[in-house]
Amino acid sequence: MNKVMLIGNVGKEPEVRYVDQGQAVARITLATTERGYTLQNGTQVPDRTEWHNIIMWYKLAEIVERYVHKGDKLYIEGRIHYASYDDKQGKKKYYTEIWADNMEMLTPRPATANQP
């Protein structure tokens, strides 16, 4: 089974483009942080932040385009996707992405004057 669940903050504004008959694809960076702690001997272990490249397709990408912004907290469910390419010097480069199947926005939205 290939399943990933992440909760983190969007690092920059989403990049959305349209491909093949107008299908939306969105790319975001998501920062997840493991909180630091203190060992019994007093040693401080600092926070550790990991950055994840998230890819979303179709309706999910359209939702991201309209509602997701830098700093928003998201819950992402998806799967790990590994790929590679050859750079200009012909050297093989590898990268990892999370292909999202589900997303929940965790950042509360401000109430508007029209809402009760």
MOPAC internal coordinates of N, CA, C and O (Angstrom, degrees):
PM7 1SCF
backbone

  N    0.0000 0     0.00 0     0.00 0    0    0    0
  C    1.4477 1     0.00 0     0.00 0    1    0    0
  C    1.5237 1   108.27 1     0.00 0    2    1    0
  O    1.2310 1   120.47 1   -44.03 1    3    2    1
  N    1.3044 1   116.70 1   135.97 1    3    2    1
  C    1.4556 1   123.94 1   179.05 1    5    3    2
  C    1.5202 1   107.39 1  -115.89 1    6    5    3
  O    1.2310 1   119.80 1   -84.12 1    7    6    5
  N    1.3425 1   117.99 1    95.88 1    7    6    5
  C    1.4602 1   121.85 1  -177.26 1    9    7    6
  C    1.5194 1   109.53 1  -139.12 1   10    9    7
  O    1.2310 1   121.40 1   -45.52 1   11   10    9
  N    1.3299 1   114.93 1   134.48 1   11   10    9
  C    1.4564 1   122.45 1   179.86 1   13   11   10
  C    1.5184 1   108.26 1  -127.82 1   14   13   11
  O    1.2310 1   120.50 1   -42.57 1   15   14   13
  N    1.3366 1   116.64 1   137.43 1   15   14   13
  C    1.4605 1   121.94 1   173.83 1   17   15   14
  C    1.5274 1   107.30 1  -128.85 1   18   17   15
  O    1.2310 1   120.73 1   -54.45 1   19   18   17
  N    1.3290 1   116.21 1   125.55 1   19   18   17
  C    1.4592 1   121.55 1  -177.25 1   21   19   18
  C    1.5206 1   110.23 1  -132.08 1   22   21   19
  O    1.2310 1   120.56 1   -35.45 1   23   22   21
  N    1.3205 1   116.54 1   144.55 1   23   22   21
  C    1.4593 1   122.39 1   167.80 1   25   23   22
  C    1.5212 1   105.58 1  -126.11 1   26   25   23
  O    1.2310 1   121.11 1   -55.92 1   27   26   25
  N    1.3370 1   115.49 1   124.08 1   27   26   25
  C    1.4595 1   119.11 1  -178.67 1   29   27   26
  C    1.5075 1   111.83 1  -165.73 1   30   29   27
  O    1.2310 1   121.59 1     7.25 1   31   30   29
  N    1.3293 1   114.56 1  -172.75 1   31   30   29
  C    1.4580 1   121.88 1  -177.33 1   33   31   30
  C    1.5216 1   110.63 1  -111.27 1   34   33   31
  O    1.2310 1   121.24 1   -39.25 1   35   34   33
  N    1.3318 1   115.23 1   140.75 1   35   34   33
  C    1.4618 1   122.31 1   179.41 1   37   35   34
  C    1.5265 1   108.17 1   -69.62 1   38   37   35
  O    1.2310 1   120.58 1   -50.30 1   39   38   37
  N    1.3403 1   116.50 1   129.70 1   39   38   37
  C    1.4549 1   121.67 1  -174.48 1   41   39   38
  C    1.5185 1   115.32 1   -83.77 1   42   41   39
  O    1.2310 1   120.29 1   151.38 1   43   42   41
  N    1.3383 1   117.06 1   -28.62 1   43   42   41
  C    1.4639 1   121.09 1   178.64 1   45   43   42
  C    1.5212 1   107.94 1  -154.90 1   46   45   43
  O    1.2310 1   120.80 1   -10.62 1   47   46   45
  N    1.3135 1   116.08 1   169.38 1   47   46   45
  C    1.4651 1   119.72 1  -179.72 1   49   47   46
  C    1.5277 1   110.00 1   -57.42 1   50   49   47
  O    1.2310 1   120.04 1   -40.75 1   51   50   49
  N    1.3372 1   117.53 1   139.25 1   51   50   49
  C    1.4687 1   120.36 1  -179.95 1   53   51   50
  C    1.5273 1   111.90 1   -60.53 1   54   53   51
  O    1.2310 1   121.21 1   -33.18 1   55   54   53
  N    1.3415 1   115.28 1   146.82 1   55   54   53
  C    1.4614 1   121.99 1   173.21 1   57   55   54
  C    1.5295 1   106.63 1  -103.39 1   58   57   55
  O    1.2310 1   120.44 1   -61.36 1   59   58   57
  N    1.3223 1   116.77 1   118.64 1   59   58   57
  C    1.4671 1   120.98 1  -178.66 1   61   59   58
  C    1.5177 1   108.12 1  -121.92 1   62   61   59
  O    1.2310 1   121.15 1   -46.42 1   63   62   61
  N    1.3248 1   115.41 1   133.58 1   63   62   61
  C    1.4597 1   120.57 1   175.20 1   65   63   62
  C    1.5188 1   108.27 1  -137.22 1   66   65   63
  O    1.2310 1   121.27 1   -14.24 1   67   66   65
  N    1.3088 1   115.18 1   165.76 1   67   66   65
  C    1.4600 1   121.09 1  -178.65 1   69   67   66
  C    1.5217 1   109.26 1  -118.16 1   70   69   67
  O    1.2310 1   120.81 1   -49.28 1   71   70   69
  N    1.3397 1   116.06 1   130.72 1   71   70   69
  C    1.4574 1   122.54 1  -177.27 1   73   71   70
  C    1.5239 1   109.09 1  -129.82 1   74   73   71
  O    1.2310 1   120.31 1   -13.73 1   75   74   73
  N    1.3318 1   117.02 1   166.27 1   75   74   73
  C    1.4674 1   123.97 1   172.08 1   77   75   74
  C    1.5292 1   114.19 1    31.92 1   78   77   75
  O    1.2310 1   120.37 1   -86.45 1   79   78   77
  N    1.2867 1   116.90 1    93.55 1   79   78   77
  C    1.4688 1   124.01 1   178.64 1   81   79   78
  C    1.5315 1   112.93 1    58.29 1   82   81   79
  O    1.2310 1   120.04 1  -146.42 1   83   82   81
  N    1.3123 1   117.53 1    33.58 1   83   82   81
  C    1.4576 1   121.43 1   173.97 1   85   83   82
  C    1.5131 1   116.28 1    79.95 1   86   85   83
  O    1.2310 1   119.45 1  -160.78 1   87   86   85
  N    1.3321 1   118.65 1    19.22 1   87   86   85
  C    1.4644 1   120.93 1   178.11 1   89   87   86
  C    1.5325 1   109.92 1   -76.18 1   90   89   87
  O    1.2310 1   121.00 1   -49.64 1   91   90   89
  N    1.3347 1   115.69 1   130.36 1   91   90   89
  C    1.4562 1   121.31 1  -178.00 1   93   91   90
  C    1.5294 1   110.63 1   -80.44 1   94   93   91
  O    1.2310 1   121.34 1   -39.43 1   95   94   93
  N    1.3274 1   115.03 1   140.57 1   95   94   93
  C    1.4687 1   121.57 1   171.26 1   97   95   94
  C    1.5310 1   107.06 1  -135.33 1   98   97   95
  O    1.2310 1   120.92 1   -51.03 1   99   98   97
  N    1.3361 1   115.84 1   128.97 1   99   98   97
  C    1.4652 1   121.74 1  -178.08 1  101   99   98
  C    1.5222 1   109.36 1  -116.10 1  102  101   99
  O    1.2310 1   121.51 1   -35.23 1  103  102  101
  N    1.3153 1   114.71 1   144.77 1  103  102  101
  C    1.4658 1   121.82 1   176.69 1  105  103  102
  C    1.5284 1   106.65 1  -126.48 1  106  105  103
  O    1.2310 1   121.31 1   -51.76 1  107  106  105
  N    1.3421 1   115.10 1   128.24 1  107  106  105
  C    1.4600 1   120.02 1   174.36 1  109  107  106
  C    1.5278 1   108.61 1  -132.74 1  110  109  107
  O    1.2310 1   121.25 1   -21.20 1  111  110  109
  N    1.3224 1   115.21 1   158.80 1  111  110  109
  C    1.4539 1   120.68 1   169.66 1  113  111  110
  C    1.5200 1   106.74 1  -106.42 1  114  113  111
  O    1.2310 1   120.86 1   -42.74 1  115  114  113
  N    1.3210 1   115.97 1   137.26 1  115  114  113
  C    1.4580 1   121.64 1  -177.78 1  117  115  114
  C    1.5243 1   108.45 1  -125.23 1  118  117  115
  O    1.2310 1   120.61 1   -51.33 1  119  118  117
  N    1.3264 1   116.44 1   128.67 1  119  118  117
  C    1.4616 1   122.06 1   178.57 1  121  119  118
  C    1.5256 1   109.09 1  -100.67 1  122  121  119
  O    1.2310 1   120.79 1   -55.22 1  123  122  121
  N    1.3361 1   116.10 1   124.78 1  123  122  121
  C    1.4550 1   121.02 1   172.74 1  125  123  122
  C    1.5219 1   107.63 1  -113.28 1  126  125  123
  O    1.2310 1   120.59 1   -37.32 1  127  126  125
  N    1.3238 1   116.48 1   142.68 1  127  126  125
  C    1.4570 1   120.51 1  -175.87 1  129  127  126
  C    1.5180 1   110.89 1  -126.83 1  130  129  127
  O    1.2310 1   121.34 1   -50.41 1  131  130  129
  N    1.3281 1   115.04 1   129.59 1  131  130  129
  C    1.4568 1   121.20 1   169.99 1  133  131  130
  C    1.5229 1   106.24 1   -94.86 1  134  133  131
  O    1.2310 1   120.74 1   -56.08 1  135  134  133
  N    1.3084 1   116.20 1   123.92 1  135  134  133
  C    1.4567 1   120.91 1  -176.66 1  137  135  134
  C    1.5203 1   111.43 1   -67.24 1  138  137  135
  O    1.2310 1   121.50 1   -35.18 1  139  138  137
  N    1.3221 1   114.74 1   144.82 1  139  138  137
  C    1.4534 1   121.01 1   177.21 1  141  139  138
  C    1.5186 1   111.13 1   -72.38 1  142  141  139
  O    1.2310 1   121.08 1    -9.54 1  143  142  141
  N    1.3021 1   115.53 1   170.46 1  143  142  141
  C    1.4559 1   120.85 1  -179.37 1  145  143  142
  C    1.5257 1   109.11 1  -156.43 1  146  145  143
  O    1.2310 1   121.23 1    -7.32 1  147  146  145
  N    1.3254 1   115.25 1   172.68 1  147  146  145
  C    1.4577 1   121.61 1   178.99 1  149  147  146
  C    1.5266 1   108.80 1  -115.78 1  150  149  147
  O    1.2310 1   120.70 1   -52.66 1  151  150  149
  N    1.3172 1   116.27 1   127.34 1  151  150  149
  C    1.4685 1   121.24 1   176.75 1  153  151  150
  C    1.5250 1   110.11 1   -72.44 1  154  153  151
  O    1.2310 1   120.47 1   -15.48 1  155  154  153
  N    1.3186 1   116.71 1   164.52 1  155  154  153
  C    1.4690 1   120.80 1  -179.47 1  157  155  154
  C    1.5195 1   112.30 1   -60.32 1  158  157  155
  O    1.2310 1   120.25 1   151.37 1  159  158  157
  N    1.3474 1   117.12 1   -28.63 1  159  158  157
  C    1.4695 1   119.53 1   179.82 1  161  159  158
  C    1.5300 1   112.18 1   -83.92 1  162  161  159
  O    1.2310 1   120.02 1  -176.40 1  163  162  161
  N    1.3397 1   117.57 1     3.60 1  163  162  161
  C    1.4640 1   121.84 1   177.22 1  165  163  162
  C    1.5135 1   114.87 1    95.15 1  166  165  163
  O    1.2310 1   120.11 1   175.46 1  167  166  165
  N    1.3214 1   117.40 1    -4.54 1  167  166  165
  C    1.4643 1   120.86 1   179.76 1  169  167  166
  C    1.5244 1   110.19 1   -68.02 1  170  169  167
  O    1.2310 1   121.24 1   -50.23 1  171  170  169
  N    1.3259 1   115.24 1   129.77 1  171  170  169
  C    1.4631 1   121.32 1   179.21 1  173  171  170
  C    1.5298 1   110.08 1   -88.31 1  174  173  171
  O    1.2310 1   120.73 1   -54.50 1  175  174  173
  N    1.3215 1   116.22 1   125.50 1  175  174  173
  C    1.4660 1   121.23 1   174.09 1  177  175  174
  C    1.5234 1   106.01 1  -104.48 1  178  177  175
  O    1.2310 1   119.56 1   -62.63 1  179  178  177
  N    1.3450 1   118.44 1   117.37 1  179  178  177
  C    1.4714 1   120.82 1  -174.42 1  181  179  178
  C    1.5306 1   112.47 1   -74.03 1  182  181  179
  O    1.2310 1   121.65 1   -14.48 1  183  182  181
  N    1.3485 1   114.45 1   165.52 1  183  182  181
  C    1.4669 1   120.30 1   171.93 1  185  183  182
  C    1.5192 1   108.88 1   -56.38 1  186  185  183
  O    1.2310 1   120.68 1   -29.91 1  187  186  185
  N    1.3315 1   116.31 1   150.09 1  187  186  185
  C    1.4626 1   120.89 1   176.66 1  189  187  186
  C    1.5238 1   108.64 1  -129.23 1  190  189  187
  O    1.2310 1   120.76 1   -59.41 1  191  190  189
  N    1.3153 1   116.16 1   120.59 1  191  190  189
  C    1.4600 1   122.11 1  -178.98 1  193  191  190
  C    1.5195 1   109.86 1  -106.05 1  194  193  191
  O    1.2310 1   121.08 1   -47.79 1  195  194  193
  N    1.3221 1   115.53 1   132.21 1  195  194  193
  C    1.4612 1   122.99 1   175.33 1  197  195  194
  C    1.5209 1   108.08 1  -113.76 1  198  197  195
  O    1.2310 1   120.59 1   -37.62 1  199  198  197
  N    1.3287 1   116.49 1   142.38 1  199  198  197
  C    1.4636 1   122.04 1   177.97 1  201  199  198
  C    1.5185 1   109.67 1  -108.44 1  202  201  199
  O    1.2310 1   120.65 1   -45.91 1  203  202  201
  N    1.3272 1   116.35 1   134.09 1  203  202  201
  C    1.4546 1   122.82 1  -177.21 1  205  203  202
  C    1.5306 1   109.13 1  -123.05 1  206  205  203
  O    1.2310 1   120.75 1   -42.58 1  207  206  205
  N    1.3249 1   116.17 1   137.42 1  207  206  205
  C    1.4651 1   121.73 1   174.09 1  209  207  206
  C    1.5223 1   107.56 1   -93.73 1  210  209  207
  O    1.2310 1   120.97 1   -60.44 1  211  210  209
  N    1.3273 1   115.76 1   119.56 1  211  210  209
  C    1.4632 1   122.46 1  -175.81 1  213  211  210
  C    1.5190 1   108.92 1  -111.01 1  214  213  211
  O    1.2310 1   120.86 1   -47.53 1  215  214  213
  N    1.3434 1   115.96 1   132.47 1  215  214  213
  C    1.4642 1   122.38 1   177.14 1  217  215  214
  C    1.5251 1   108.29 1  -116.23 1  218  217  215
  O    1.2310 1   120.71 1   -47.82 1  219  218  217
  N    1.3385 1   116.24 1   132.18 1  219  218  217
  C    1.4638 1   121.61 1   178.02 1  221  219  218
  C    1.5153 1   109.14 1  -129.47 1  222  221  219
  O    1.2310 1   120.78 1   -35.72 1  223  222  221
  N    1.3249 1   116.11 1   144.28 1  223  222  221
  C    1.4608 1   122.25 1  -176.00 1  225  223  222
  C    1.5207 1   111.64 1  -119.18 1  226  225  223
  O    1.2310 1   121.19 1   -19.28 1  227  226  225
  N    1.3238 1   115.34 1   160.72 1  227  226  225
  C    1.4674 1   125.52 1   168.79 1  229  227  226
  C    1.5303 1   112.19 1    56.58 1  230  229  227
  O    1.2310 1   119.87 1    49.49 1  231  230  229
  N    1.3242 1   117.85 1  -130.51 1  231  230  229
  C    1.4732 1   121.97 1  -175.23 1  233  231  230
  C    1.5225 1   111.88 1   -61.29 1  234  233  231
  O    1.2310 1   120.55 1   142.49 1  235  234  233
  N    1.3292 1   116.55 1   -37.51 1  235  234  233
  C    1.4556 1   119.72 1   178.83 1  237  235  234
  C    1.5289 1   110.64 1   -60.43 1  238  237  235
  O    1.2310 1   120.20 1   140.02 1  239  238  237
  N    1.3200 1   117.22 1   -39.98 1  239  238  237
  C    1.4699 1   121.62 1   177.36 1  241  239  238
  C    1.5254 1   111.29 1   -65.83 1  242  241  239
  O    1.2310 1   120.43 1   142.33 1  243  242  241
  N    1.3269 1   116.78 1   -37.67 1  243  242  241
  C    1.4682 1   120.07 1   178.38 1  245  243  242
  C    1.5284 1   111.26 1   -66.39 1  246  245  243
  O    1.2310 1   120.32 1   142.70 1  247  246  245
  N    1.3277 1   116.99 1   -37.30 1  247  246  245
  C    1.4702 1   121.29 1   176.35 1  249  247  246
  C    1.5218 1   109.94 1   -64.45 1  250  249  247
  O    1.2310 1   120.77 1   135.77 1  251  250  249
  N    1.3349 1   116.13 1   -44.23 1  251  250  249
  C    1.4637 1   120.65 1   177.91 1  253  251  250
  C    1.5241 1   110.05 1   -58.60 1  254  253  251
  O    1.2310 1   120.19 1   135.33 1  255  254  253
  N    1.3095 1   117.25 1   -44.67 1  255  254  253
  C    1.4662 1   121.58 1  -178.92 1  257  255  254
  C    1.5289 1   111.56 1   -58.44 1  258  257  255
  O    1.2310 1   120.38 1   141.24 1  259  258  257
  N    1.3292 1   116.88 1   -38.76 1  259  258  257
  C    1.4668 1   120.70 1  -175.91 1  261  259  258
  C    1.5249 1   113.99 1   -83.75 1  262  261  259
  O    1.2310 1   120.12 1   143.31 1  263  262  261
  N    1.3344 1   117.38 1   -36.69 1  263  262  261
  C    1.4595 1   119.15 1  -165.85 1  265  263  262
  C    1.5232 1   116.79 1  -119.65 1  266  265  263
  O    1.2310 1   119.14 1   162.82 1  267  266  265
  N    1.3115 1   119.25 1   -17.18 1  267  266  265
  C    1.4666 1   121.05 1  -174.18 1  269  267  266
  C    1.5239 1   110.34 1   -97.71 1  270  269  267
  O    1.2310 1   121.36 1   -44.66 1  271  270  269
  N    1.3427 1   115.01 1   135.34 1  271  270  269
  C    1.4583 1   121.27 1  -179.09 1  273  271  270
  C    1.5255 1   110.25 1  -137.02 1  274  273  271
  O    1.2310 1   121.42 1   -14.96 1  275  274  273
  N    1.3174 1   114.88 1   165.04 1  275  274  273
  C    1.4557 1   121.38 1   177.72 1  277  275  274
  C    1.5276 1   109.77 1   -52.14 1  278  277  275
  O    1.2310 1   120.71 1   -46.08 1  279  278  277
  N    1.3305 1   116.25 1   133.92 1  279  278  277
  C    1.4618 1   121.53 1   177.93 1  281  279  278
  C    1.5131 1   114.75 1    92.97 1  282  281  279
  O    1.2310 1   119.49 1   163.62 1  283  282  281
  N    1.3318 1   118.58 1   -16.38 1  283  282  281
  C    1.4661 1   121.49 1   179.82 1  285  283  282
  C    1.5250 1   110.25 1   -64.48 1  286  285  283
  O    1.2310 1   121.04 1   -35.17 1  287  286  285
  N    1.3211 1   115.62 1   144.83 1  287  286  285
  C    1.4612 1   121.56 1   175.90 1  289  287  286
  C    1.5241 1   108.11 1   -93.61 1  290  289  287
  O    1.2310 1   120.69 1   -49.78 1  291  290  289
  N    1.3430 1   116.28 1   130.22 1  291  290  289
  C    1.4588 1   122.51 1  -177.64 1  293  291  290
  C    1.5193 1   111.18 1  -128.98 1  294  293  291
  O    1.2310 1   121.70 1   -29.35 1  295  294  293
  N    1.3251 1   114.36 1   150.65 1  295  294  293
  C    1.4652 1   122.35 1   166.84 1  297  295  294
  C    1.5207 1   105.55 1  -106.89 1  298  297  295
  O    1.2310 1   120.13 1   -53.58 1  299  298  297
  N    1.3145 1   117.35 1   126.42 1  299  298  297
  C    1.4654 1   122.90 1  -177.72 1  301  299  298
  C    1.5205 1   108.97 1  -122.28 1  302  301  299
  O    1.2310 1   120.97 1   -46.84 1  303  302  301
  N    1.3207 1   115.75 1   133.16 1  303  302  301
  C    1.4668 1   122.49 1   170.05 1  305  303  302
  C    1.5142 1   106.92 1  -118.57 1  306  305  303
  O    1.2310 1   120.65 1   -44.11 1  307  306  305
  N    1.3095 1   116.36 1   135.89 1  307  306  305
  C    1.4554 1   118.89 1   179.46 1  309  307  306
  C    1.5088 1   111.34 1  -173.84 1  310  309  307
  O    1.2310 1   121.58 1    25.43 1  311  310  309
  N    1.3340 1   114.58 1  -154.57 1  311  310  309
  C    1.4607 1   120.00 1  -179.25 1  313  311  310
  C    1.5220 1   109.41 1  -137.47 1  314  313  311
  O    1.2310 1   121.30 1   -26.11 1  315  314  313
  N    1.3198 1   115.12 1   153.89 1  315  314  313
  C    1.4579 1   121.37 1   179.88 1  317  315  314
  C    1.5242 1   108.67 1   -78.67 1  318  317  315
  O    1.2310 1   121.34 1   -43.63 1  319  318  317
  N    1.3296 1   115.04 1   136.37 1  319  318  317
  C    1.4671 1   121.49 1   177.24 1  321  319  318
  C    1.5241 1   107.37 1  -128.23 1  322  321  319
  O    1.2310 1   120.82 1   -57.29 1  323  322  321
  N    1.3272 1   116.04 1   122.71 1  323  322  321
  C    1.4610 1   122.14 1   177.53 1  325  323  322
  C    1.5222 1   108.68 1  -103.74 1  326  325  323
  O    1.2310 1   120.77 1   -37.47 1  327  326  325
  N    1.3245 1   116.13 1   142.53 1  327  326  325
  C    1.4629 1   120.18 1   178.22 1  329  327  326
  C    1.5220 1   109.26 1  -151.74 1  330  329  327
  O    1.2310 1   121.00 1    -9.05 1  331  330  329
  N    1.3165 1   115.70 1   170.95 1  331  330  329
  C    1.4610 1   120.92 1   178.19 1  333  331  330
  C    1.5220 1   109.45 1  -147.04 1  334  333  331
  O    1.2310 1   121.66 1   -15.78 1  335  334  333
  N    1.3107 1   114.43 1   164.22 1  335  334  333
  C    1.4629 1   122.19 1   175.58 1  337  335  334
  C    1.5202 1   108.23 1  -152.50 1  338  337  335
  O    1.2310 1   120.33 1   -15.42 1  339  338  337
  N    1.3167 1   116.98 1   164.58 1  339  338  337
  C    1.4556 1   121.93 1   176.02 1  341  339  338
  C    1.5185 1   108.81 1  -100.19 1  342  341  339
  O    1.2310 1   120.33 1   -53.47 1  343  342  341
  N    1.3365 1   116.98 1   126.53 1  343  342  341
  C    1.4596 1   119.86 1   179.54 1  345  343  342
  C    1.5314 1   110.47 1   -76.50 1  346  345  343
  O    1.2310 1   120.26 1     3.50 1  347  346  345
  N    1.3330 1   117.11 1  -176.50 1  347  346  345
  C    1.4680 1   122.04 1  -175.84 1  349  347  346
  C    1.5262 1   112.97 1   -61.80 1  350  349  347
  O    1.2310 1   120.86 1   152.71 1  351  350  349
  N    1.3302 1   115.96 1   -27.29 1  351  350  349
  C    1.4599 1   119.86 1   178.83 1  353  351  350
  C    1.5382 1   112.08 1   -89.42 1  354  353  351
  O    1.2310 1   120.32 1  -176.34 1  355  354  353
  N    1.3233 1   116.99 1     3.66 1  355  354  353
  C    1.4514 1   121.30 1   179.12 1  357  355  354
  C    1.5210 1   114.47 1    83.28 1  358  357  355
  O    1.2310 1   120.37 1  -172.02 1  359  358  357
  N    1.3357 1   116.89 1     7.98 1  359  358  357
  C    1.4599 1   121.24 1   179.32 1  361  359  358
  C    1.5289 1   109.50 1   -85.54 1  362  361  359
  O    1.2310 1   120.40 1   -44.92 1  363  362  361
  N    1.3193 1   116.84 1   135.08 1  363  362  361
  C    1.4543 1   121.35 1  -179.16 1  365  363  362
  C    1.5263 1   110.35 1   -74.64 1  366  365  363
  O    1.2310 1   120.76 1   -51.25 1  367  366  365
  N    1.3298 1   116.15 1   128.75 1  367  366  365
  C    1.4649 1   123.49 1   177.59 1  369  367  366
  C    1.5194 1   108.57 1  -115.31 1  370  369  367
  O    1.2310 1   120.75 1   -40.41 1  371  370  369
  N    1.3336 1   116.17 1   139.59 1  371  370  369
  C    1.4475 1   122.25 1  -179.18 1  373  371  370
  C    1.5248 1   109.97 1  -113.61 1  374  373  371
  O    1.2310 1   120.48 1   -32.22 1  375  374  373
  N    1.3236 1   116.69 1   147.78 1  375  374  373
  C    1.4508 1   120.80 1   175.33 1  377  375  374
  C    1.5205 1   110.16 1  -147.48 1  378  377  375
  O    1.2310 1   121.70 1   -19.77 1  379  378  377
  N    1.3265 1   114.35 1   160.23 1  379  378  377
  C    1.4618 1   122.09 1  -178.01 1  381  379  378
  C    1.5228 1   108.28 1  -124.76 1  382  381  379
  O    1.2310 1   120.57 1   -43.95 1  383  382  381
  N    1.3280 1   116.52 1   136.05 1  383  382  381
  C    1.4600 1   122.79 1   176.67 1  385  383  382
  C    1.5232 1   108.43 1  -130.32 1  386  385  383
  O    1.2310 1   121.17 1   -21.39 1  387  386  385
  N    1.3063 1   115.37 1   158.61 1  387  386  385
  C    1.4546 1   121.94 1   170.23 1  389  387  386
  C    1.5214 1   106.59 1  -107.58 1  390  389  387
  O    1.2310 1   120.35 1   -61.05 1  391  390  389
  N    1.3252 1   116.94 1   118.95 1  391  390  389
  C    1.4651 1   121.64 1   176.02 1  393  391  390
  C    1.5187 1   106.91 1   -91.10 1  394  393  391
  O    1.2310 1   120.49 1   -71.74 1  395  394  393
  N    1.3280 1   116.66 1   108.26 1  395  394  393
  C    1.4592 1   122.37 1  -173.16 1  397  395  394
  C    1.5259 1   111.44 1   -77.56 1  398  397  395
  O    1.2310 1   121.36 1   -44.02 1  399  398  397
  N    1.3322 1   115.00 1   135.98 1  399  398  397
  C    1.4588 1   122.41 1   173.73 1  401  399  398
  C    1.5230 1   111.06 1  -105.72 1  402  401  399
  O    1.2310 1   120.73 1   155.99 1  403  402  401
  N    1.3340 1   116.21 1   -24.01 1  403  402  401
  C    1.4539 1   121.57 1  -176.47 1  405  403  402
  C    1.5197 1   108.81 1  -147.58 1  406  405  403
  O    1.2310 1   120.93 1   -32.08 1  407  406  405
  N    1.3320 1   115.84 1   147.92 1  407  406  405
  C    1.4551 1   121.08 1   178.62 1  409  407  406
  C    1.5181 1   108.85 1  -146.19 1  410  409  407
  O    1.2310 1   120.91 1   -40.39 1  411  410  409
  N    1.3298 1   115.86 1   139.61 1  411  410  409
  C    1.4582 1   121.24 1   171.72 1  413  411  410
  C    1.5199 1   107.69 1  -126.59 1  414  413  411
  O    1.2310 1   121.09 1   -46.00 1  415  414  413
  N    1.3276 1   115.51 1   134.00 1  415  414  413
  C    1.4543 1   120.80 1   177.87 1  417  415  414
  C    1.5218 1   108.03 1   -86.80 1  418  417  415
  O    1.2310 1   120.26 1   -57.38 1  419  418  417
  N    1.3215 1   117.12 1   122.62 1  419  418  417
  C    1.4560 1   122.60 1  -175.79 1  421  419  418
  C    1.5234 1   113.00 1  -102.53 1  422  421  419
  O    1.2310 1   120.01 1   169.06 1  423  422  421
  N    1.3203 1   117.59 1   -10.94 1  423  422  421
  C    1.4588 1   121.13 1   179.03 1  425  423  422
  C    1.5208 1   108.74 1   -79.13 1  426  425  423
  O    1.2310 1   119.92 1   -57.49 1  427  426  425
  N    1.3411 1   117.77 1   122.51 1  427  426  425
  C    1.4674 1   118.88 1   178.38 1  429  427  426
  C    1.5226 1   110.88 1   -64.69 1  430  429  427
  O    1.2310 1   120.80 1   -39.78 1  431  430  429
  N    1.2946 1   116.07 1   140.22 1  431  430  429
  C    1.4614 1   121.74 1   177.51 1  433  431  430
  C    1.5264 1   108.99 1   -90.81 1  434  433  431
  O    1.2310 1   119.72 1   -37.80 1  435  434  433
  N    1.3319 1   118.13 1   142.20 1  435  434  433
  C    1.4681 1   119.63 1   178.72 1  437  435  434
  C    1.5304 1   110.15 1   -66.25 1  438  437  435
  O    1.2310 1   121.24 1   -37.74 1  439  438  437
  N    1.3111 1   115.23 1   142.26 1  439  438  437
  C    1.4730 1   120.19 1   178.11 1  441  439  438
  C    1.5287 1   109.23 1   -69.98 1  442  441  439
  O    1.2310 1   120.86 1   -36.69 1  443  442  441
  N    1.3130 1   115.95 1   143.31 1  443  442  441
  C    1.4658 1   120.36 1   177.07 1  445  443  442
  C    1.5194 1   109.16 1   -98.47 1  446  445  443
  O    1.2310 1   120.67 1   -13.89 1  447  446  445
  N    1.3000 1   116.32 1   166.11 1  447  446  445
  C    1.4774 1   121.67 1  -177.66 1  449  447  446
  C    1.5292 1   111.47 1   -65.41 1  450  449  447
  O    1.2310 1   119.44 1   155.44 1  451  450  449
  N    1.3471 1   118.67 1   -24.56 1  451  450  449
  C    1.4553 1   121.47 1  -176.95 1  453  451  450
  C    1.5155 1   113.40 1   -82.20 1  454  453  451
  O    1.2310 1   119.53 1   166.31 1  455  454  453
  N    1.3245 1   118.51 1   -13.69 1  455  454  453
  C    1.4529 1   120.65 1  -178.35 1  457  455  454
  C    1.5211 1   110.16 1   -85.84 1  458  457  455
  O    1.2310 1   120.13 1   -37.25 1  459  458  457
  N    1.3380 1   117.35 1   142.75 1  459  458  457
  C    1.4866 1   119.43 1   178.99 1  461  459  458
  C    1.5105 1   111.42 1   -71.80 1  462  461  459
  O    1.2310 1   120.10 1   180.00 1  463  462  461

